[in-house]
Amino acid sequence: MENVRLKLYDSIAQQEEVLKPKFPGNISVNVCGVTTHHFSHLCHACAAVAFDVLF
């Protein structure tokens, strides 16, 4: 498999940085999701958009 480098924009450092996984070969994303206990909010939409853009 070819060595692929993914760069993401760091808004705090204001520059692109190479994503360095905590565990080599694995990347995970933790996002909040809709539950039956509370109303939906904007973060649910943001999480869906970010997931679509990254993956």
N, CA, C and O atoms as CSV, one atom per row, in Angstrom:
chain,resi,resn,atom,element,x,y,z
A,1,MET,N,N,0.833,-1.180,0.000
A,1,MET,CA,C,0.000,0.000,0.000
A,1,MET,C,C,0.882,1.249,0.000
A,1,MET,O,O,1.902,1.304,0.686
A,2,GLU,N,N,0.480,2.226,-0.763
A,2,GLU,CA,C,1.223,3.472,-0.869
A,2,GLU,C,C,1.112,4.277,0.423
A,2,GLU,O,O,0.063,4.298,1.068
A,3,ASN,N,N,2.212,4.939,0.792
A,3,ASN,CA,C,2.216,5.777,1.992
A,3,ASN,C,C,1.445,7.067,1.704
A,3,ASN,O,O,1.914,7.911,0.940
A,4,VAL,N,N,0.273,7.222,2.306
A,4,VAL,CA,C,-0.595,8.366,2.066
A,4,VAL,C,C,-0.527,9.298,3.269
A,4,VAL,O,O,-0.607,8.851,4.413
A,5,ARG,N,N,-0.380,10.603,3.008
A,5,ARG,CA,C,-0.353,11.594,4.077
A,5,ARG,C,C,-1.586,12.487,3.947
A,5,ARG,O,O,-1.864,13.030,2.878
A,6,LEU,N,N,-2.302,12.625,5.027
A,6,LEU,CA,C,-3.488,13.465,5.056
A,6,LEU,C,C,-3.160,14.740,5.816
A,6,LEU,O,O,-2.700,14.689,6.957
A,7,LYS,N,N,-3.399,15.887,5.181
A,7,LYS,CA,C,-3.169,17.173,5.836
A,7,LYS,C,C,-4.504,17.798,6.197
A,7,LYS,O,O,-5.438,17.803,5.395
A,8,LEU,N,N,-4.586,18.325,7.407
A,8,LEU,CA,C,-5.767,19.033,7.883
A,8,LEU,C,C,-5.353,20.436,8.292
A,8,LEU,O,O,-4.217,20.656,8.713
A,9,TYR,N,N,-6.273,21.386,8.168
A,9,TYR,CA,C,-5.975,22.760,8.544
A,9,TYR,C,C,-6.189,22.947,10.034
A,9,TYR,O,O,-7.279,22.691,10.545
A,10,ASP,N,N,-5.154,23.391,10.733
A,10,ASP,CA,C,-5.216,23.680,12.162
A,10,ASP,C,C,-5.569,25.155,12.322
A,10,ASP,O,O,-4.743,26.026,12.050
A,11,SER,N,N,-6.792,25.436,12.760
A,11,SER,CA,C,-7.244,26.820,12.846
A,11,SER,C,C,-6.545,27.589,13.968
A,11,SER,O,O,-6.499,28.819,13.925
A,12,ILE,N,N,-6.009,26.905,14.956
A,12,ILE,CA,C,-5.282,27.590,16.029
A,12,ILE,C,C,-3.892,27.999,15.536
A,12,ILE,O,O,-3.475,29.141,15.727
A,13,ALA,N,N,-3.178,27.065,14.901
A,13,ALA,CA,C,-1.842,27.362,14.377
A,13,ALA,C,C,-1.910,28.099,13.039
A,13,ALA,O,O,-0.906,28.640,12.575
A,14,GLN,N,N,-3.080,28.119,12.425
A,14,GLN,CA,C,-3.327,28.749,11.127
A,14,GLN,C,C,-2.394,28.218,10.036
A,14,GLN,O,O,-1.803,28.979,9.270
A,15,GLN,N,N,-2.283,26.899,9.994
A,15,GLN,CA,C,-1.487,26.247,8.955
A,15,GLN,C,C,-1.936,24.801,8.791
A,15,GLN,O,O,-2.587,24.239,9.671
A,16,GLU,N,N,-1.584,24.211,7.661
A,16,GLU,CA,C,-1.892,22.804,7.439
A,16,GLU,C,C,-0.882,21.948,8.196
A,16,GLU,O,O,0.304,22.272,8.259
A,17,GLU,N,N,-1.368,20.860,8.763
A,17,GLU,CA,C,-0.501,19.926,9.472
A,17,GLU,C,C,-0.833,18.505,9.044
A,17,GLU,O,O,-1.988,18.179,8.770
A,18,VAL,N,N,0.190,17.670,8.990
A,18,VAL,CA,C,0.006,16.268,8.632
A,18,VAL,C,C,-0.665,15.557,9.807
A,18,VAL,O,O,-0.229,15.687,10.951
A,19,LEU,N,N,-1.723,14.809,9.516
A,19,LEU,CA,C,-2.426,14.044,10.544
A,19,LEU,C,C,-1.545,12.888,10.980
A,19,LEU,O,O,-1.115,12.075,10.162
A,20,LYS,N,N,-1.281,12.825,12.278
A,20,LYS,CA,C,-0.457,11.747,12.837
A,20,LYS,C,C,-1.344,10.908,13.751
A,20,LYS,O,O,-1.665,11.323,14.864
A,21,PRO,N,N,-1.744,9.714,13.273
A,21,PRO,CA,C,-2.643,8.881,14.080
A,21,PRO,C,C,-2.002,8.429,15.385
A,21,PRO,O,O,-0.797,8.184,15.442
A,22,LYS,N,N,-2.804,8.321,16.417
A,22,LYS,CA,C,-2.327,7.820,17.709
A,22,LYS,C,C,-1.860,6.379,17.574
A,22,LYS,O,O,-0.865,5.978,18.176
A,23,PHE,N,N,-2.588,5.604,16.778
A,23,PHE,CA,C,-2.237,4.215,16.508
A,23,PHE,C,C,-1.976,4.096,15.008
A,23,PHE,O,O,-2.906,4.264,14.218
A,24,PRO,N,N,-0.743,3.813,14.590
A,24,PRO,CA,C,-0.403,3.758,13.157
A,24,PRO,C,C,-1.365,2.858,12.369
A,24,PRO,O,O,-1.659,1.729,12.762
A,25,GLY,N,N,-1.842,3.400,11.246
A,25,GLY,CA,C,-2.742,2.639,10.379
A,25,GLY,C,C,-4.208,2.764,10.729
A,25,GLY,O,O,-5.061,2.239,10.013
A,26,ASN,N,N,-4.522,3.457,11.831
A,26,ASN,CA,C,-5.919,3.597,12.262
A,26,ASN,C,C,-6.236,5.045,12.586
A,26,ASN,O,O,-5.482,5.716,13.290
A,27,ILE,N,N,-7.368,5.526,12.060
A,27,ILE,CA,C,-7.852,6.860,12.378
A,27,ILE,C,C,-9.307,6.720,12.796
A,27,ILE,O,O,-10.088,6.034,12.138
A,28,SER,N,N,-9.663,7.373,13.889
A,28,SER,CA,C,-11.051,7.330,14.330
A,28,SER,C,C,-11.533,8.751,14.582
A,28,SER,O,O,-10.743,9.661,14.836
A,29,VAL,N,N,-12.846,8.918,14.506
A,29,VAL,CA,C,-13.461,10.218,14.727
A,29,VAL,C,C,-14.578,10.042,15.740
A,29,VAL,O,O,-15.422,9.159,15.594
A,30,ASN,N,N,-14.585,10.880,16.765
A,30,ASN,CA,C,-15.626,10.838,17.776
A,30,ASN,C,C,-16.554,12.027,17.551
A,30,ASN,O,O,-16.114,13.175,17.622
A,31,VAL,N,N,-17.805,11.773,17.287
A,31,VAL,CA,C,-18.777,12.844,17.057
A,31,VAL,C,C,-20.012,12.599,17.910
A,31,VAL,O,O,-20.318,11.463,18.273
A,32,CYS,N,N,-20.721,13.686,18.226
A,32,CYS,CA,C,-21.969,13.525,18.969
A,32,CYS,C,C,-23.070,13.139,17.985
A,32,CYS,O,O,-23.023,13.501,16.809
A,33,GLY,N,N,-24.028,12.425,18.467
A,33,GLY,CA,C,-25.118,11.985,17.604
A,33,GLY,C,C,-26.473,12.283,18.215
A,33,GLY,O,O,-26.580,12.649,19.386
A,34,VAL,N,N,-27.478,12.125,17.425
A,34,VAL,CA,C,-28.849,12.374,17.877
A,34,VAL,C,C,-29.250,11.296,18.881
A,34,VAL,O,O,-28.985,10.111,18.678
A,35,THR,N,N,-29.890,11.724,19.958
A,35,THR,CA,C,-30.410,10.772,20.949
A,35,THR,C,C,-31.912,10.994,21.112
A,35,THR,O,O,-32.454,11.998,20.649
A,36,THR,N,N,-32.556,10.080,21.753
A,36,THR,CA,C,-33.995,10.223,22.011
A,36,THR,C,C,-34.251,11.029,23.282
A,36,THR,O,O,-35.400,11.331,23.603
A,37,HIS,N,N,-33.190,11.378,24.007
A,37,HIS,CA,C,-33.345,12.064,25.289
A,37,HIS,C,C,-33.370,13.586,25.181
A,37,HIS,O,O,-33.879,14.258,26.077
A,38,HIS,N,N,-32.824,14.141,24.087
A,38,HIS,CA,C,-32.732,15.591,23.949
A,38,HIS,C,C,-33.104,16.010,22.534
A,38,HIS,O,O,-33.175,15.189,21.620
A,39,PHE,N,N,-33.339,17.310,22.375
A,39,PHE,CA,C,-33.628,17.857,21.061
A,39,PHE,C,C,-32.365,17.854,20.207
A,39,PHE,O,O,-31.252,17.901,20.730
A,40,SER,N,N,-32.546,17.799,18.903
A,40,SER,CA,C,-31.413,17.889,17.986
A,40,SER,C,C,-30.861,19.310,18.016
A,40,SER,O,O,-31.594,20.266,18.273
A,41,HIS,N,N,-29.555,19.440,17.749
A,41,HIS,CA,C,-28.943,20.766,17.733
A,41,HIS,C,C,-27.958,20.867,16.574
A,41,HIS,O,O,-27.703,19.881,15.883
A,42,LEU,N,N,-27.412,22.047,16.366
A,42,LEU,CA,C,-26.552,22.331,15.214
A,42,LEU,C,C,-25.339,21.414,15.144
A,42,LEU,O,O,-24.895,21.072,14.048
A,43,CYS,N,N,-24.801,21.016,16.266
A,43,CYS,CA,C,-23.612,20.159,16.277
A,43,CYS,C,C,-23.863,18.836,15.544
A,43,CYS,O,O,-22.940,18.272,14.956
A,44,HIS,N,N,-25.085,18.347,15.576
A,44,HIS,CA,C,-25.398,17.110,14.864
A,44,HIS,C,C,-25.187,17.290,13.364
A,44,HIS,O,O,-24.655,16.397,12.705
A,45,ALA,N,N,-25.594,18.424,12.821
A,45,ALA,CA,C,-25.393,18.707,11.398
A,45,ALA,C,C,-23.911,18.895,11.084
A,45,ALA,O,O,-23.417,18.399,10.071
A,46,CYS,N,N,-23.206,19.613,11.956
A,46,CYS,CA,C,-21.767,19.842,11.753
A,46,CYS,C,C,-21.006,18.518,11.737
A,46,CYS,O,O,-20.099,18.325,10.926
A,47,ALA,N,N,-21.375,17.623,12.624
A,47,ALA,CA,C,-20.708,16.326,12.677
A,47,ALA,C,C,-20.926,15.557,11.391
A,47,ALA,O,O,-19.997,14.924,10.889
A,48,ALA,N,N,-22.119,15.597,10.853
A,48,ALA,CA,C,-22.409,14.892,9.591
A,48,ALA,C,C,-21.604,15.482,8.435
A,48,ALA,O,O,-21.067,14.743,7.610
A,49,VAL,N,N,-21.521,16.798,8.374
A,49,VAL,CA,C,-20.757,17.451,7.305
A,49,VAL,C,C,-19.274,17.137,7.433
A,49,VAL,O,O,-18.627,16.797,6.443
A,50,ALA,N,N,-18.727,17.247,8.641
A,50,ALA,CA,C,-17.300,16.962,8.854
A,50,ALA,C,C,-16.993,15.511,8.496
A,50,ALA,O,O,-15.967,15.236,7.874
A,51,PHE,N,N,-17.857,14.590,8.875
A,51,PHE,CA,C,-17.644,13.178,8.552
A,51,PHE,C,C,-17.634,12.964,7.047
A,51,PHE,O,O,-16.795,12.225,6.533
A,52,ASP,N,N,-18.564,13.609,6.328
A,52,ASP,CA,C,-18.620,13.479,4.869
A,52,ASP,C,C,-17.369,14.063,4.210
A,52,ASP,O,O,-16.866,13.503,3.236
A,53,VAL,N,N,-16.866,15.176,4.729
A,53,VAL,CA,C,-15.682,15.813,4.149
A,53,VAL,C,C,-14.431,14.982,4.402
A,53,VAL,O,O,-13.600,14.822,3.507
A,54,LEU,N,N,-14.292,14.453,5.616
A,54,LEU,CA,C,-13.083,13.697,5.968
A,54,LEU,C,C,-13.065,12.294,5.379
A,54,LEU,O,O,-12.004,11.780,5.026
A,55,PHE,N,N,-14.244,11.669,5.270
A,55,PHE,CA,C,-14.262,10.286,4.813
A,55,PHE,C,C,-15.032,10.193,3.526
A,55,PHE,O,O,-15.169,9.106,2.966
